[in-house]
Amino acid sequence: MSARSIVNLPNFLTVLRIALTPVFVVMLSSETWYGKAVAFVVFTAASLTDFYDGRLARADNQVTTLGRFLDPLADKILVTSALVAFAVSDLVNRWLVLPIVVRDLWITGMRVYGLSRGRQLVTSRLAKWKTAVQLGVVVFLLFILGLQDLLGRSGGDPARLLDGHQMGVLANGLMGIVLLLTLASGLQYLYRARYSGREA
């Protein structure tokens, strides 16, 4: 594979998603008045690259082995950073986040193992839906957090939007849905690898 085929816009967008992750983490943990609002903007922008990189690659016939590997890896890096940050800040229960992280590490290991044997682990449709839901849930929670932070710093009452208990119930409920989809897609990969005799 030539360097020219690797260096293209879809792969650039994928790498950009990875590069934006530390920026997102820094802003989310920032104590500045604009930190959480900027974190929301950065995460949303990074999520949009996931929507466009695959579409552009297929439309322009620029699908590469590197791109197929990096795209889901970039998703996992971005989403995992947000989920771990939520767990550390006690926004969501850690037992909801841990299985998601373990599943994603396992799938990444399967991808690396497949590549070492000259095979590509193709992302399933259910896994794509799982990623879309994960990104949507994180974007929504970041929006609420950013809005609460701006309200509090502008002299308003964040609890008028959602108090601590309500925010916890909402965040954990949404994370429960994410967990179910994550486990279901993981079981699908396991079933296909074990019973179909091929990686899909």
C-alpha positions as CSV (number, residue, x, y, z in Angstrom):
1,M,0.0,0.0,0.0
2,S,1.5,3.3,-1.1
3,A,1.8,6.4,1.2
4,R,-0.4,8.3,-1.3
5,S,-3.3,5.8,-0.7
6,I,-2.9,6.1,3.1
7,V,-2.7,9.9,3.3
8,N,-6.2,10.9,2.4
9,L,-9.0,13.0,3.8
10,P,-10.9,10.1,5.4
11,N,-7.8,8.9,7.3
12,F,-7.0,12.5,8.3
13,L,-10.4,12.9,9.8
14,T,-9.9,9.6,11.7
15,V,-6.6,10.7,13.1
16,L,-8.0,14.1,13.9
17,R,-10.6,12.3,16.1
18,I,-7.8,10.7,18.1
19,A,-5.9,14.0,18.3
20,L,-9.0,15.9,19.6
21,T,-9.4,13.4,22.5
22,P,-6.8,14.8,24.8
23,V,-8.1,18.3,24.1
24,F,-11.5,17.2,25.1
25,V,-10.3,15.5,28.3
26,V,-8.3,18.7,29.3
27,M,-11.3,21.0,28.7
28,L,-13.7,18.7,30.6
29,S,-11.5,18.7,33.7
30,S,-10.8,22.4,33.4
31,E,-11.9,24.7,36.2
32,T,-12.4,27.6,33.8
33,W,-15.9,28.9,33.2
34,Y,-15.9,27.8,29.6
35,G,-14.3,24.4,30.1
36,K,-17.3,22.1,29.9
37,A,-18.9,24.1,27.1
38,V,-15.7,23.8,25.0
39,A,-15.5,20.1,25.9
40,F,-19.0,19.7,24.5
41,V,-18.0,21.5,21.3
42,V,-14.7,19.5,20.9
43,F,-16.4,16.2,21.5
44,T,-19.2,17.0,19.1
45,A,-16.8,18.0,16.4
46,A,-14.8,14.8,16.9
47,S,-18.0,12.8,16.7
48,L,-18.9,14.4,13.4
49,T,-15.6,13.2,11.9
50,D,-16.8,9.6,12.6
51,F,-19.9,10.4,10.5
52,Y,-17.9,11.7,7.5
53,D,-14.7,9.7,7.3
54,G,-16.4,6.4,6.3
55,R,-18.8,8.1,4.0
56,L,-16.0,10.0,2.2
57,A,-13.8,6.9,2.0
58,R,-16.6,4.9,0.3
59,A,-17.8,7.7,-1.9
60,D,-14.2,8.5,-3.2
61,N,-13.1,4.8,-3.2
62,Q,-10.4,5.6,-0.6
63,V,-11.1,2.7,1.8
64,T,-7.8,1.4,3.2
65,T,-6.8,-1.3,5.6
66,L,-5.3,1.3,7.9
67,G,-8.6,3.3,7.8
68,R,-10.7,0.3,8.6
69,F,-8.5,-0.4,11.6
70,L,-8.1,3.2,12.8
71,D,-11.8,4.2,12.5
72,P,-13.3,2.0,15.2
73,L,-10.1,2.4,17.3
74,A,-10.5,6.2,17.2
75,D,-14.2,5.8,18.3
76,K,-13.1,3.7,21.2
77,I,-10.4,6.1,22.3
78,L,-12.8,9.0,22.2
79,V,-15.8,7.4,23.9
80,T,-13.7,5.6,26.5
81,S,-12.1,8.9,27.5
82,A,-15.5,10.4,28.1
83,L,-17.0,7.4,30.0
84,V,-13.9,7.2,32.3
85,A,-14.2,10.9,32.9
86,F,-17.8,10.5,33.8
87,A,-17.1,7.6,36.1
88,V,-14.2,9.4,37.9
89,S,-16.4,12.4,38.5
90,D,-19.1,10.1,39.8
91,L,-21.6,11.2,37.2
92,V,-22.2,7.6,36.3
93,N,-21.7,4.4,38.3
94,R,-18.3,2.8,37.6
95,W,-19.8,-0.7,37.3
96,L,-21.7,0.5,34.2
97,V,-18.5,1.8,32.6
98,L,-16.1,-1.0,33.4
99,P,-17.8,-3.7,31.2
100,I,-17.9,-1.2,28.3
101,V,-14.2,-0.5,28.6
102,V,-13.3,-4.2,28.9
103,R,-15.4,-5.1,25.9
104,D,-13.8,-2.4,23.8
105,L,-10.3,-3.5,24.8
106,W,-11.2,-7.1,24.0
107,I,-12.5,-6.2,20.5
108,T,-9.4,-4.1,19.9
109,G,-7.3,-7.1,20.8
110,M,-9.2,-9.2,18.3
111,R,-8.6,-6.6,15.6
112,V,-4.8,-6.6,16.3
113,Y,-4.8,-10.4,16.4
114,G,-6.7,-10.6,13.1
115,L,-4.3,-8.2,11.4
116,S,-1.3,-10.2,12.6
117,R,-2.8,-13.2,10.8
118,G,-3.7,-11.2,7.7
119,R,-7.4,-10.9,8.4
120,Q,-9.6,-7.8,8.9
121,L,-12.2,-7.7,11.6
122,V,-15.2,-6.0,9.9
123,T,-17.3,-3.8,12.1
124,S,-20.8,-5.2,12.4
125,R,-24.0,-3.2,11.9
126,L,-25.0,-3.6,15.5
127,A,-21.5,-2.3,16.6
128,K,-22.0,0.8,14.4
129,W,-25.4,1.4,16.0
130,K,-23.7,0.9,19.4
131,T,-21.1,3.5,18.6
132,A,-23.7,6.0,17.3
133,V,-25.7,5.6,20.6
134,Q,-22.6,6.0,22.7
135,L,-21.6,9.2,20.9
136,G,-25.1,10.5,21.1
137,V,-25.4,9.8,24.8
138,V,-22.1,11.4,25.6
139,V,-22.9,14.5,23.5
140,F,-26.3,14.9,25.3
141,L,-24.7,14.6,28.8
142,L,-22.0,17.0,27.9
143,F,-24.6,19.5,26.7
144,I,-26.4,19.3,30.0
145,L,-23.2,19.6,32.0
146,G,-22.0,22.5,30.0
147,L,-25.4,24.3,30.3
148,Q,-25.5,23.7,34.1
149,D,-21.9,25.0,34.4
150,L,-22.7,28.2,32.5
151,L,-25.9,28.7,34.5
152,G,-24.0,28.4,37.7
153,R,-21.2,30.7,36.7
154,S,-23.6,33.3,35.4
155,G,-25.5,33.5,38.7
156,G,-28.3,31.1,37.8
157,D,-29.4,28.0,39.6
158,P,-28.2,24.8,37.8
159,A,-30.7,22.7,39.8
160,R,-33.5,24.5,37.9
161,L,-32.4,22.5,34.9
162,L,-31.7,19.2,36.7
163,D,-30.7,18.7,40.3
164,G,-27.9,16.2,41.3
165,H,-30.2,13.3,41.9
166,Q,-32.1,13.8,38.6
167,M,-28.9,14.2,36.7
168,G,-27.6,10.9,38.2
169,V,-30.7,9.0,37.3
170,L,-30.7,10.3,33.8
171,A,-27.0,9.7,33.2
172,N,-27.0,6.2,34.7
173,G,-30.2,5.3,32.8
174,L,-28.7,6.3,29.5
175,M,-25.4,4.5,30.4
176,G,-27.5,1.4,31.1
177,I,-28.8,1.5,27.5
178,V,-25.2,2.0,26.2
179,L,-24.1,-1.0,28.3
180,L,-26.8,-3.3,26.9
181,L,-25.9,-2.4,23.3
182,T,-22.2,-2.8,24.0
183,L,-22.6,-6.2,25.5
184,A,-25.0,-7.3,22.7
185,S,-22.5,-6.3,20.0
186,G,-19.7,-8.0,21.9
187,L,-21.6,-11.2,22.1
188,Q,-22.4,-10.9,18.4
189,Y,-18.6,-10.7,17.6
190,L,-18.0,-13.7,19.9
191,Y,-20.8,-15.7,18.2
192,R,-19.6,-15.0,14.7
193,A,-15.9,-15.8,15.6
194,R,-16.9,-19.0,17.2
195,Y,-19.6,-20.5,15.1
196,S,-19.3,-19.0,11.6
197,G,-15.6,-19.8,11.1
198,R,-14.9,-16.3,9.9
199,E,-14.4,-12.9,11.4
200,A,-17.2,-10.5,10.7
